[in-house]
Amino acid sequence: MAKLLDGKVAVVTGGSSGIGASIVERYLAEGAKVAVFARSAGALQDLAARNPDQVLAVPGDVTVRADLERLVAATVERFGGVDVVVPNAGVAKVVSFADSDEQAIDEQFSVNFVGALQTARLFLPHVRRGGSIIFVTTFLVQVGFPGLAIYSASKAALTSATKTLAAELAPQGIRVNAVAPGPIATPIWSKVGLPEDVLGQVATTVTARLFPGAFGAPESIADAALFLASDQAKNIYGQELVVDGGYTVG
């Protein structure tokens, strides 16, 4: 039985843990070869060792232009062109608006927005016709959450870019869409800068709004990213698929 991504080459940044790692595993299971980029060299080496024929591991930082250029060069050298680009690398920090100075803004925008766009832009000459770019945004684009104004704004900028780039790149045969994760149980949740007791209180409040009664699994986002990368989504352009356990509904 044919797999959904047989013969495809994908690139996933932030692919060593959480949502990125789940996307990588799902793509590999569906037959893709994957260039995986992240700051954690050890985790990347382990992934490549388990999948030597399918994985190219490239350590680096999406905010460093030379690192991204090295990723592009290594991917093209190993696999030729690419079919799917997932600029997943991201950071989330809880920062009050009063404390959102230029450094706080730059820290999140440089990764979540600039890093994502530059990843897609640098790979653009190598994306084959029929390929796709899949950004990772957030359900917080649709709701307000105190302390996350900068994070949400950086992802909202990606939401806007998704629609514009879908129109701009469609004539080249490239689809552009986004996945918007809701509350997902990943390591990023513990790195937002809140004390453990406050994190627990927030988690309880958030969970009360989720229809399944629990945070989602990273695999649910990987499922959405697989669908958007596959030919099953060949008539979908400029859309943001929200996977949030019903949080934005009720």
Wavefront OBJ file of the C-alpha trace (Angstrom):
o trace
v 0.000 0.000 0.000
v 1.389 3.379 -1.035
v 2.295 5.796 1.705
v 1.135 9.421 1.618
v 4.619 10.902 1.275
v 6.402 8.240 -0.741
v 9.149 9.867 -2.791
v 8.810 13.218 -1.022
v 11.504 15.244 0.700
v 10.563 17.364 3.700
v 12.349 19.911 5.865
v 11.296 20.419 9.487
v 12.895 23.007 11.759
v 12.644 22.664 15.519
v 12.403 18.963 14.816
v 14.138 17.508 17.858
v 11.251 17.650 20.352
v 7.548 18.339 20.844
v 5.414 19.083 17.811
v 8.396 19.183 15.457
v 9.578 15.725 16.481
v 6.071 14.328 16.041
v 5.852 15.795 12.549
v 9.214 14.283 11.656
v 8.170 10.838 12.906
v 4.872 10.973 11.029
v 6.541 12.054 7.798
v 9.117 9.289 8.101
v 6.384 6.717 8.722
v 4.632 7.887 5.561
v 7.697 7.394 3.392
v 9.340 10.832 3.298
v 13.007 11.646 3.545
v 13.417 14.446 6.080
v 16.023 17.112 6.736
v 15.701 17.892 10.442
v 17.053 21.146 11.875
v 17.277 22.065 15.556
v 19.626 23.444 18.196
v 19.860 20.096 20.028
v 22.666 18.284 18.204
v 22.457 15.210 20.431
v 18.779 14.578 19.762
v 19.363 15.043 16.033
v 22.200 12.526 16.012
v 19.997 9.954 17.741
v 17.245 10.500 15.183
v 19.646 10.143 12.256
v 21.166 7.007 13.762
v 17.736 5.366 13.919
v 16.843 6.388 10.356
v 20.131 6.646 8.430
v 18.603 6.352 4.975
v 15.774 8.812 5.553
v 17.122 11.520 7.848
v 19.575 14.349 7.356
v 20.348 15.959 10.719
v 21.570 19.558 10.669
v 22.133 21.405 13.960
v 21.606 25.150 13.980
v 19.546 28.183 14.930
v 16.832 29.705 12.707
v 17.875 33.193 13.783
v 21.351 32.699 12.286
v 21.385 33.264 8.529
v 24.543 31.184 8.010
v 22.919 28.219 9.790
v 19.872 28.359 7.520
v 22.045 28.631 4.429
v 23.993 25.584 5.626
v 20.695 23.699 6.082
v 19.605 24.535 2.540
v 22.954 23.556 1.035
v 23.134 20.259 2.921
v 19.547 19.348 2.052
v 19.955 20.069 -1.641
v 23.255 18.191 -1.741
v 21.763 15.119 -0.026
v 18.263 15.007 -1.508
v 18.154 17.378 -4.478
v 14.942 19.415 -4.378
v 12.378 19.490 -1.584
v 8.616 18.994 -1.538
v 7.540 20.107 1.940
v 8.915 22.875 4.150
v 7.709 23.093 7.754
v 9.273 26.093 9.554
v 8.208 24.814 12.966
v 10.909 26.244 15.261
v 9.349 28.583 17.821
v 9.581 30.055 21.299
v 6.894 31.204 23.724
v 7.506 33.477 26.705
v 4.977 34.956 29.084
v 5.865 38.663 29.253
v 3.535 41.360 30.542
v 2.848 44.204 28.143
v 4.538 46.585 30.584
v 7.746 44.549 30.287
v 7.550 44.007 26.521
v 10.539 46.140 25.560
v 12.405 45.906 22.267
v 14.478 42.947 23.432
v 11.417 40.961 24.550
v 9.723 41.625 21.220
v 12.787 40.795 19.160
v 13.416 37.547 21.036
v 10.119 36.023 19.953
v 9.647 37.687 16.563
v 13.165 36.733 15.443
v 12.361 33.033 15.879
v 8.618 32.763 15.351
v 8.221 35.156 12.435
v 11.544 36.132 10.861
v 13.082 32.687 11.312
v 10.039 30.971 9.832
v 9.810 33.279 6.822
v 13.519 33.126 6.095
v 13.472 29.336 6.270
v 10.713 29.256 3.661
v 12.322 31.971 1.524
v 15.752 30.374 1.371
v 14.267 27.017 0.385
v 11.913 28.554 -2.177
v 14.186 28.061 -5.235
v 14.386 24.365 -4.382
v 10.707 23.570 -3.723
v 9.435 21.376 -6.533
v 6.191 22.122 -8.314
v 3.343 20.514 -6.379
v 5.172 21.118 -3.108
v 3.957 22.931 -0.031
v 4.998 25.198 2.818
v 3.290 24.632 6.163
v 3.647 27.252 8.871
v 2.897 26.530 12.521
v 0.855 29.301 14.139
v -1.361 29.109 17.248
v -4.977 29.128 18.420
v -4.034 32.247 20.420
v -4.347 34.244 17.194
v -8.107 33.960 17.786
v -8.277 34.568 21.548
v -6.637 36.804 24.122
v -4.351 35.389 26.801
v -2.626 37.728 29.298
v 1.148 37.855 29.013
v 1.251 36.388 25.515
v 0.699 39.513 23.433
v 4.120 39.296 21.786
v 3.994 35.559 21.153
v 0.474 35.784 19.737
v 1.382 38.768 17.556
v 4.400 36.960 16.123
v 2.175 34.050 15.150
v -0.584 36.343 13.848
v 1.986 37.790 11.480
v 2.578 34.258 10.194
v -1.165 33.775 9.746
v -1.261 36.851 7.535
v 1.828 35.770 5.611
v 0.261 32.357 4.998
v -2.628 33.886 3.076
v -0.479 36.324 1.115
v 2.151 33.758 0.194
v -0.543 31.285 -0.842
v -1.652 33.763 -3.490
v 1.903 34.730 -4.454
v 3.330 31.233 -4.774
v 0.352 29.405 -6.259
v 1.463 30.237 -9.844
v 4.708 28.376 -9.052
v 2.709 25.296 -8.071
v 3.456 25.713 -4.359
v 0.695 25.515 -1.746
v 1.027 27.516 1.474
v -1.057 26.685 4.554
v -0.736 26.663 8.336
v -1.545 24.499 11.329
v -2.675 26.334 14.470
v -2.080 24.150 17.542
v -4.192 24.639 20.618
v -3.036 23.599 24.105
v -0.641 20.744 23.396
v 1.343 18.724 25.938
v 4.911 19.524 24.868
v 8.117 20.717 26.576
v 7.468 24.315 25.428
v 4.663 24.540 27.996
v 7.169 24.354 30.869
v 9.471 26.940 29.281
v 7.107 29.916 29.048
v 8.552 31.475 32.174
v 5.833 30.826 34.776
v 6.405 29.239 38.211
v 5.304 25.610 38.461
v 2.347 26.363 40.730
v 1.070 29.066 38.386
v 1.519 26.729 35.411
v -0.680 24.209 37.194
v -3.421 26.779 37.799
v -3.326 27.926 34.181
v -3.411 24.315 32.949
v -6.506 23.628 35.061
v -8.284 26.709 33.698
v -7.360 25.903 30.099
v -8.311 22.239 30.401
v -11.801 23.201 31.574
v -12.427 24.686 28.108
v -11.188 21.687 26.141
v -13.865 19.331 24.839
v -11.741 16.166 25.324
v -10.950 17.312 28.868
v -7.176 17.218 28.373
v -4.357 18.914 26.507
v -3.876 17.579 23.000
v -1.061 15.263 21.961
v 1.678 16.451 19.570
v 0.604 13.650 17.232
v -2.660 15.492 16.538
v -0.674 18.353 15.036
v 1.469 15.893 13.101
v -1.710 14.425 11.617
v -2.753 17.872 10.388
v 0.709 18.608 9.008
v 0.696 15.270 7.193
v -2.675 15.990 5.616
v -1.615 19.446 4.407
v 1.622 18.037 2.975
v -0.119 15.239 1.105
v -1.936 15.192 -2.219
v -5.178 14.851 -0.252
v -4.894 18.608 0.368
v -3.959 19.532 -3.210
v -6.885 21.974 -3.512
v -6.264 23.749 -0.192
v -4.502 27.119 -0.273
v -3.942 29.799 2.353
v -5.852 28.060 5.118
v -5.098 27.805 8.826
v -6.191 24.474 10.245
v -6.982 24.973 13.939
v -6.381 21.886 16.098
v -7.325 23.104 19.574
v -9.680 20.613 21.238
v -12.555 23.040 20.823
v -10.976 25.841 22.894
v -11.908 28.589 20.436
v -15.460 27.306 20.007
v -16.877 27.568 23.509
l 1 2 3 4 5 6 7 8 9 10 11 12 13 14 15 16 17 18 19 20 21 22 23 24 25 26 27 28 29 30 31 32 33 34 35 36 37 38 39 40 41 42 43 44 45 46 47 48 49 50 51 52 53 54 55 56 57 58 59 60 61 62 63 64 65 66 67 68 69 70 71 72 73 74 75 76 77 78 79 80 81 82 83 84 85 86 87 88 89 90 91 92 93 94 95 96 97 98 99 100 101 102 103 104 105 106 107 108 109 110 111 112 113 114 115 116 117 118 119 120 121 122 123 124 125 126 127 128 129 130 131 132 133 134 135 136 137 138 139 140 141 142 143 144 145 146 147 148 149 150 151 152 153 154 155 156 157 158 159 160 161 162 163 164 165 166 167 168 169 170 171 172 173 174 175 176 177 178 179 180 181 182 183 184 185 186 187 188 189 190 191 192 193 194 195 196 197 198 199 200 201 202 203 204 205 206 207 208 209 210 211 212 213 214 215 216 217 218 219 220 221 222 223 224 225 226 227 228 229 230 231 232 233 234 235 236 237 238 239 240 241 242 243 244 245 246 247 248 249 250
